[in-house]
């Protein structure tokens, strides 16, 4: 495992089905909060994982207290309107990079997942958390609104629950987050790691192009009206057969059934 000066650790695991990249936000003494330098470093690591055609990226936070505890309040306390726009746009660019990443991105959450951390988690494809984790959007308690990828929360947990989080700034525990459909729940960090490894193996066992098409469609389902989303699915299904992947994987399936 290697780290950069900006405290992003990268562990790349090569498998027969493709690479798995573990990225760790490593600033545990400050609850892994995101400052501008760390945001840019994390975005670069995601871009590198895309260039290497990694099939799964697992996003972790160092230590057992916090996954990502939010954006850096020390840095935000120095902002003016112009620098505030640059800061929040950088955070949005990071979130957009994660959301649009061609690999399946799994958030392996242990501890606080707050503010910018929850927005980052919302951009991941799968979220698996320990029972000791907690979630919240506390921005209003420090005088700013919840913005950018907080807009994904009504789609994930419903408008009323999203409003509850962003108006009050209160924290919810992992069981509540599970009941709201925000995360899948494991017992402790070891159990969550087992769940992440299981999901990773299932993704690697699937067709690489099928996974990429599926990820594109999941975004379409969030953004487009139902009729348009269905038509996009029909186009994607048809285009899949322009490659040999469906025939190859279907032959494997039928061969196993015949044995």
C-alpha positions, 0 to 999 in steps of 0.5 A: 500500500502506498500513500501520497503527501495528501494522505490518500492510500492506494492498494491495487489488487490484480485478479484474473477478472480485473483489478480491485483498487482500495482507496483510503482517506487517511487523516484519522486524527481529524476524522478524515475530513476533506480539505482542498488538497485531499479532495484533489488527491482523491479525485486524481486517484479515482481518475487513475483507477479509471485509466487502469480499467479497474473493475471495483474501487473500494473507498475507505476511511483510516481508523475506526472513528470516521469514514469521512467526517465532512469538509474541513471547517478550518478551511471553510472558515477562511472562505469569501464568496469567490473562494467558497464557490471554488471550494464547493465546486471542487467538492462537486467535481470529486463527487461527480468523478466518483458517481461517473466512474466506470468501475463499481464503487463501494463505500466501506463505512466505519464511523462518522459519515457526515456532510461531504462524507455522506454526499461522497457515500451517496455517489458510491454504487454500494454502501456497507457500514458497521453498526458503529457508524453514524450519518448526518448532514450537519451543515446548517449547524455551522451556518451553511446549507447542505448543497451539491450531491445532497440533492441525491438524498431524496432519491435514496431515502425519500424527500421527508427523511432528506429534509429531516437530515438537512434541516436539523443537522441531526445524526442517525445511527447505522440501524436507522440508515439501514431501515431508510435504505441508505446502507447495507449493515454489517456487524463490525469492521471484519464483517463489513470487509467480508460483505465488501469482498463478497460483493466485489467477487460477484461484480468481478464474476459478471461481464465487464461490459454488462457492469459498465452498461448497468452503471450507466443505466443506474444513473439514467434511472435517477436522472431521466423520466421513466419512459426515457429511462426504459428506452435507454435500457432498450438501446443498451440491451441491443448494443450489448449484443454488438459484442461477444460478451453476452454470447460468451457468458450465456454459453458458460451459464448453459454449460454449467446447467447441462453438467 
